[in-house]
Amino acid sequence: MSLFDIATRAVRMLPAESAHLFTIDALKTGLGRPSPQLDDPRLAVTLRRSGLKLPNPIGLAAGFDKNAEVCAQMLAFGFGFVECGTVTPRPQPGNPRPRLFRLSEDRAVINRMGFNNLGLGLFVRRLSAMDRRAGIVGANIGANKDSEDRIADYVAGVKAVWPYSAYITINISSPNTPGLRGLQDRGALEELLGRIGAAAREMEAVVKNRPLFLKVAPDLDDKAIADIADVALAQDWLSGLIVSNTTIARPDTLVSKHKGETGGLSGAPLMESSTRVLADFHAIVRDRLDLIGAGGIASADDVIAKLRAGAQAVQLYSALVFHGPMLVQRIKADLVARMDATGALNVAELARL
Ligand SMILES: Cc1cc2nc3c(=O)[nH]c(=O)nc-3n(C[C@H](O)[C@H](O)[C@H](O)COP(=O)(O)O)c2cc1C
């Protein structure tokens, strides 16, 4: 058992949010930071539409590093890319605590954080000070809870982070800001993407080729999936979709005492539904948009399942709570072992076997 495994067990004795804050503080000290290692070249992935070149396909999902404090540290744990945020234009405290719950028996998490963050100003200062050589860092942007023009918040976010992030994610799928997910409805989405598209064209003059992704919920029926795909495909500046955020559904299989808490459920019980929604999007968009799969990933098998459903890369978060940060190295080693055993030359080929 590594030092990180022991630390992960110890941190799990703390209440969930205290454990998270402690982890961020510990990471900031830089103590115990692993030295970055070069990935096996067979793990490298270039996303077809955006052209993003990832050293490996496993990313850190948004919400872990909301204030862009420990992106470089998380890259050093072996993530192929790290998404920081969600950041909103103005700082906001989020919902009252407790708002983060471990469902240990279910290998799941419920959160109703509510976009607690320190605001765009500090976020952008940190991003701009970061050494780009550390790796690929994306910025996930959202709207303030009390905003009178939520779309204007997204436009402000896109413009502010554009010069300093490797890619930008437009998050309209958090269940913890009332009404936010209404932006996924056809009419609202057309208006949102229309205004962001105008901002993107303006910013293209400053820095070219900044990939933009739209992050969607898993709680979508066939009509909503078809509408979102249709509106997304109509935007020539949009690179792809991240499928998915947390779910408001509560599968019958849950047994943990916190299963009735309000918020978004993530982790193992989200794997199946989020992968199904990913496959549904893929059936429509095919190669016309890059798909990044998230929801319930905790193993190489899970990564392969997402790739088979149409993802070119993946993200995870909740599994770190139960398996610690060394999980990334373990998943990558497992993928490499499988490529050795099968002769597959890259992960896409491995997923096709
Ligand atoms: C505590 C917590 C906070 C999160 N905060 C955000 C967020 O701020 N923005 C966002 O787009 N997704 C957020 N997410 C969702 C994750 O990025 C991810 O999409 C989701 O948890 C599914 O992946 P997982 O099952 O591997 O955790 C959060 C998830 C958790 C558990």
The ligand as an SDF file (V2000), in Angstrom:
LIG
                    3D

 31 33  0  0  0  0  0  0  0  0999 V2000
  -18.4050   17.0570   -5.2760 C   0  0  0  0  0  0  0  0  0  0  0  0
  -18.6460   17.2280   -6.7420 C   0  0  0  0  0  0  0  0  0  0  0  0
  -18.6370   18.5050   -7.2770 C   0  0  0  0  0  0  0  0  0  0  0  0
  -18.8580   18.6830   -8.6430 C   0  0  0  0  0  0  0  0  0  0  0  0
  -18.8120   19.9480   -9.1520 N   0  0  0  0  0  0  0  0  0  0  0  0
  -18.9420   20.1130  -10.5010 C   0  0  0  0  0  0  0  0  0  0  0  0
  -18.8230   21.4060  -11.0690 C   0  0  0  0  0  0  0  0  0  0  0  0
  -18.5550   22.3980  -10.3850 O   0  0  0  0  0  0  0  0  0  0  0  0
  -18.9900   21.5220  -12.4130 N   0  0  0  0  0  0  0  0  0  0  0  0
  -19.2500   20.4370  -13.2200 C   0  0  0  0  0  0  0  0  0  0  0  0
  -19.3710   20.5960  -14.4470 O   0  0  0  0  0  0  0  0  0  0  0  0
  -19.3510   19.1960  -12.7070 N   0  0  0  0  0  0  0  0  0  0  0  0
  -19.2050   19.0110  -11.3710 C   0  0  0  0  0  0  0  0  0  0  0  0
  -19.2940   17.7540  -10.8490 N   0  0  0  0  0  0  0  0  0  0  0  0
  -19.6050   16.6170  -11.7410 C   0  0  0  0  0  0  0  0  0  0  0  0
  -18.3450   15.8840  -12.2010 C   0  0  0  0  0  0  0  0  0  0  0  0
  -17.5230   16.7370  -12.9570 O   0  0  0  0  0  0  0  0  0  0  0  0
  -18.7240   14.6580  -13.0650 C   0  0  0  0  0  0  0  0  0  0  0  0
  -19.3390   15.0900  -14.2680 O   0  0  0  0  0  0  0  0  0  0  0  0
  -19.6660   13.7030  -12.3610 C   0  0  0  0  0  0  0  0  0  0  0  0
  -19.3750   13.6260  -10.9860 O   0  0  0  0  0  0  0  0  0  0  0  0
  -19.6200   12.2900  -12.9540 C   0  0  0  0  0  0  0  0  0  0  0  0
  -18.3330   11.7200  -12.8550 O   0  0  0  0  0  0  0  0  0  0  0  0
  -17.8930   10.7440  -11.6300 P   0  0  0  0  0  0  0  0  0  0  0  0
  -18.9880    9.7040  -11.4830 O   0  0  0  0  0  0  0  0  0  0  0  0
  -16.5870   10.1650  -12.0560 O   0  0  0  0  0  0  0  0  0  0  0  0
  -17.7860   11.6070  -10.4410 O   0  0  0  0  0  0  0  0  0  0  0  0
  -19.0940   17.5490   -9.4840 C   0  0  0  0  0  0  0  0  0  0  0  0
  -19.0760   16.2700   -8.9310 C   0  0  0  0  0  0  0  0  0  0  0  0
  -18.8610   16.0960   -7.5830 C   0  0  0  0  0  0  0  0  0  0  0  0
  -18.8440   14.6950   -7.0060 C   0  0  0  0  0  0  0  0  0  0  0  0
  1  2  1  0
  2  3  1  0
  2 30  2  0
  3  4  2  0
  4  5  1  0
  4 28  1  0
  5  6  2  0
  6  7  1  0
  6 13  1  0
  7  8  2  0
  7  9  1  0
  9 10  1  0
 10 11  2  0
 10 12  1  0
 12 13  2  0
 13 14  1  0
 14 15  1  0
 14 28  1  0
 15 16  1  0
 16 17  1  0
 16 18  1  0
 18 19  1  0
 18 20  1  0
 20 21  1  0
 20 22  1  0
 22 23  1  0
 23 24  1  0
 24 25  2  0
 24 26  1  0
 24 27  1  0
 28 29  2  0
 29 30  1  0
 30 31  1  0
M  END
$$$$
